[in-house]
């Protein structure tokens, strides 16, 4: 996996993983459930959250790519 492929895969993995984690944190910090403090919801709205999720996705990109490959169809040449 080249550096560019790793960066591109990490971006996709960060989008999916970050959205899923955000949903879980938002639900767990909701008033009805209240497992996490309300401050946890404030953390997922900060820019640092996106950076942390992207760095973690970049680190785990080779492992994730083995289990969840992204196959992009190539355009046929005329």
N, CA, C and O of each residue as an XYZ file, in Angstrom:
312
protein
N       0.854     -1.166      0.000
C       0.000      0.000      0.000
C       0.906      1.236      0.000
O       1.716      1.427      0.907
N       0.756      2.059     -1.018
C       1.557      3.271     -1.093
C       1.028      4.303     -0.099
O      -0.048      4.139      0.476
N       1.795      5.353      0.088
C       1.387      6.397      1.038
C       0.095      7.069      0.584
O      -0.786      7.336      1.401
N      -0.020      7.344     -0.721
C      -1.234      7.990     -1.221
C      -2.452      7.080     -1.047
O      -3.521      7.553     -0.663
N      -2.305      5.795     -1.320
C      -3.421      4.855     -1.127
C      -3.800      4.766      0.345
O      -4.977      4.665      0.690
N      -2.793      4.805      1.205
C      -3.067      4.745      2.642
C      -3.797      5.990      3.118
O      -4.722      5.898      3.926
N      -3.385      7.163      2.620
C      -4.065      8.400      2.980
C      -5.514      8.390      2.493
O      -6.421      8.801      3.217
N      -5.727      7.919      1.265
C      -7.070      7.882      0.703
C      -7.951      6.871      1.450
O      -9.114      7.155      1.735
N      -7.401      5.699      1.764
C      -8.177      4.705      2.493
C      -8.495      5.201      3.903
O      -9.597      4.986      4.408
N      -7.529      5.861      4.534
C      -7.749      6.385      5.887
C      -8.839      7.442      5.897
O      -9.592      7.546      6.865
N      -8.934      8.228      4.829
C      -9.993      9.238      4.757
C     -11.369      8.579      4.731
O     -12.280      9.023      5.429
N     -11.524      7.542      3.946
C     -12.802      6.829      3.904
C     -13.110      6.127      5.210
O     -14.243      6.158      5.692
N     -12.091      5.492      5.784
C     -12.293      4.790      7.052
C     -12.603      5.772      8.175
O     -13.408      5.470      9.057
N     -11.974      6.942      8.151
C     -12.240      7.954      9.174
C     -13.657      8.501      9.039
O     -14.303      8.806     10.041
N     -14.138      8.624      7.822
C     -15.499      9.126      7.629
C     -16.525      8.152      8.193
O     -17.444      8.548      8.910
N     -16.360      6.883      7.865
C     -17.315      5.873      8.341
C     -17.152      5.642      9.841
O     -18.133      5.638     10.585
N     -15.916      5.449     10.278
C     -15.665      5.189     11.696
C     -15.992      6.373     12.571
O     -16.536      6.207     13.663
N     -15.666      7.572     12.110
C     -15.954      8.769     12.885
C     -17.443      9.024     13.019
O     -17.918      9.430     14.081
N     -18.178      8.787     11.946
C     -19.629      8.975     12.007
C     -20.271      7.960     12.947
O     -21.176      8.294     13.711
N     -19.798      6.732     12.884
C     -20.341      5.692     13.764
C     -20.028      6.000     15.225
O     -20.897      5.903     16.091
N     -18.785      6.370     15.486
C     -18.395      6.699     16.851
C     -19.133      7.931     17.358
O     -19.507      7.991     18.529
N     -19.343      8.910     16.491
C     -20.095     10.102     16.879
C     -21.530      9.755     17.258
O     -22.068     10.279     18.233
N     -22.140      8.871     16.482
C     -23.505      8.452     16.797
C     -23.573      7.752     18.141
O     -24.481      8.010     18.931
N     -22.626      6.871     18.405
C     -22.608      6.143     19.673
C     -22.402      7.110     20.843
O     -23.091      7.018     21.859
N     -21.451      8.035     20.694
C     -21.204      8.999     21.771
C     -22.417      9.901     21.980
O     -22.777     10.199     23.119
N     -23.045     10.336     20.896
C     -24.220     11.198     21.025
C     -25.367     10.469     21.723
O     -26.065     11.053     22.552
N     -25.556      9.212     21.392
C     -26.622      8.455     22.057
C     -26.309      8.198     23.525
O     -27.191      8.300     24.379
N     -25.054      7.864     23.819
C     -24.701      7.567     25.207
C     -24.657      8.806     26.090
O     -24.747      8.694     27.312
N     -24.520      9.986     25.490
C     -24.515     11.201     26.301
C     -25.869     11.911     26.273
O     -25.995     13.011     26.813
N     -26.860     11.314     25.666
C     -28.199     11.911     25.627
C     -28.810     11.908     27.025
O     -28.424     11.114     27.883
N     -29.761     12.801     27.239
C     -30.379     12.929     28.559
C     -31.131     11.669     28.975
O     -31.190     11.347     30.161
N     -31.698     10.964     28.023
C     -32.487      9.778     28.361
C     -31.604      8.615     28.811
O     -31.991      7.848     29.692
N     -30.428      8.482     28.215
C     -29.545      7.357     28.552
C     -28.518      7.781     29.605
O     -28.392      7.129     30.641
N     -27.792      8.855     29.349
C     -26.848      9.488     30.286
C     -25.789      8.548     30.840
O     -25.497      8.577     32.035
N     -25.212      7.712     29.977
C     -24.088      6.876     30.402
C     -22.812      7.713     30.429
O     -21.987      7.573     31.332
N     -22.658      8.579     29.437
C     -21.520      9.490     29.374
C     -21.953     10.883     29.799
O     -23.132     11.219     29.690
N     -21.025     11.699     30.282
C     -21.399     13.073     30.634
C     -21.686     13.901     29.383
O     -21.268     13.538     28.283
N     -22.388     14.995     29.552
C     -22.738     15.869     28.430
C     -21.496     16.427     27.752
O     -21.551     16.766     26.570
N     -20.402     16.530     28.446
C     -19.135     17.038     27.903
C     -18.628     16.151     26.765
O     -17.910     16.641     25.893
N     -18.976     14.878     26.745
C     -18.544     13.980     25.671
C     -19.127     14.414     24.335
O     -18.458     14.310     23.307
N     -20.359     14.898     24.333
C     -20.963     15.385     23.095
C     -20.241     16.636     22.603
O     -20.080     16.821     21.397
N     -19.810     17.484     23.512
C     -19.062     18.679     23.121
C     -17.732     18.304     22.479
O     -17.258     19.006     21.586
N     -17.132     17.213     22.919
C     -15.844     16.790     22.371
C     -15.970     16.339     20.924
O     -15.062     16.591     20.132
N     -17.065     15.680     20.549
C     -17.184     15.214     19.162
C     -17.441     16.357     18.192
O     -17.343     16.171     16.979
N     -17.767     17.535     18.706
C     -17.951     18.694     17.838
C     -16.674     19.512     17.660
O     -16.682     20.509     16.938
N     -15.592     19.113     18.296
C     -14.347     19.868     18.175
C     -13.533     19.366     16.974
O     -13.671     18.204     16.590
N     -12.697     20.207     16.382
C     -11.851     19.789     15.260
C     -10.825     18.731     15.665
O     -10.381     17.946     14.828
N     -10.453     18.707     16.921
C      -9.487     17.719     17.397
C     -10.032     16.298     17.247
O      -9.269     15.366     16.995
N     -11.323     16.132     17.398
C     -11.947     14.814     17.246
C     -11.706     14.252     15.841
O     -11.329     13.090     15.689
N     -11.924     15.070     14.833
C     -11.699     14.618     13.460
C     -10.252     14.265     13.199
O      -9.965     13.295     12.497
N      -9.339     15.038     13.756
C      -7.920     14.756     13.584
C      -7.530     13.447     14.256
O      -6.785     12.651     13.683
N      -8.024     13.222     15.455
C      -7.720     11.980     16.176
C      -8.276     10.776     15.424
O      -7.596      9.756     15.303
N      -9.489     10.881     14.923
C     -10.092      9.770     14.182
C      -9.301      9.491     12.906
O      -9.100      8.329     12.552
N      -8.848     10.540     12.209
C      -8.080     10.349     10.976
C      -6.721      9.722     11.257
O      -6.285      8.851     10.505
N      -6.048     10.136     12.309
C      -4.744      9.559     12.653
C      -4.893      8.084     13.015
O      -4.078      7.261     12.599
N      -5.909      7.749     13.772
C      -6.143      6.343     14.124
C      -6.469      5.529     12.868
O      -5.997      4.402     12.721
N      -7.264      6.091     11.975
C      -7.583      5.393     10.726
C      -6.343      5.230      9.862
O      -6.191      4.203      9.201
N      -5.450      6.218      9.850
C      -4.207      6.118      9.080
C      -3.312      5.016      9.631
O      -2.690      4.276      8.869
N      -3.249      4.911     10.946
C      -2.412      3.881     11.568
C      -2.950      2.487     11.251
O      -2.171      1.581     10.953
N      -4.253      2.306     11.309
C      -4.851      1.000     11.105
C      -5.277      0.730      9.659
O      -5.907     -0.292      9.387
N      -4.948      1.619      8.741
C      -5.374      1.468      7.344
C      -4.918      0.155      6.703
O      -5.737     -0.482      6.041
N      -3.666     -0.291      6.854
C      -3.285     -1.564      6.222
C      -4.065     -2.763      6.762
O      -4.437     -3.662      6.008
N      -4.307     -2.768      8.064
C      -5.055     -3.876      8.666
C      -6.511     -3.852      8.203
O      -7.083     -4.892      7.877
N      -7.100     -2.666      8.176
C      -8.489     -2.539      7.740
C      -8.639     -2.880      6.260
O      -9.643     -3.466      5.853
N      -7.641     -2.513      5.457
C      -7.731     -2.756      4.017
C      -7.695     -4.245      3.698
O      -8.292     -4.683      2.714
N      -7.005     -5.023      4.516
C      -6.994     -6.475      4.320
C      -8.370     -7.077      4.577
O      -8.796     -7.988      3.869
N      -9.057     -6.568      5.585
C     -10.368     -7.118      5.947
C     -11.511     -6.505      5.156
O     -12.493     -7.182      4.854
N     -11.388     -5.217      4.818
C     -12.446     -4.503      4.112
C     -11.866     -3.793      2.885
O     -11.704     -2.573      2.903
N     -11.558     -4.526      1.838
C     -10.958     -3.881      0.657
C     -11.982     -3.015     -0.081
O     -13.176     -3.311     -0.111
N     -11.472     -1.941     -0.672
C     -12.304     -1.074     -1.493
C     -11.908     -1.325     -2.933
O     -10.801     -0.983     -3.347
N     -12.808     -1.921     -3.694
C     -12.541     -2.200     -5.103
C     -13.228     -1.147     -5.940
O     -14.456     -1.070     -5.985
N     -12.421     -0.336     -6.603
C     -12.960      0.719     -7.455
C     -12.901      0.246     -8.895
O     -11.833     -0.137     -9.372
N     -14.010      0.262     -9.588
C     -13.975     -0.123    -11.002
C     -13.212      0.914    -11.806
O     -13.428      2.117    -11.662
N     -12.327      0.436    -12.644
C     -11.547      1.335    -13.475
C     -12.306      1.655    -14.743
O     -13.008      0.809    -15.298
N     -12.157      2.871    -15.186
C     -12.840      3.304    -16.409
C     -12.230      2.594    -17.612
O     -11.010      2.472    -17.716
N     -13.066      2.136    -18.499
C     -12.572      1.465    -19.690
C     -12.065      2.497    -20.690
O     -12.682      3.542    -20.897
N     -10.959      2.190    -21.286
C     -10.391      3.087    -22.278
C     -11.061      2.808    -23.621
O     -11.306      1.652    -23.963
N     -11.361      3.870    -24.389
C     -12.044      3.666    -25.682
C     -11.143      3.032    -26.712
O     -11.568      2.797    -27.843
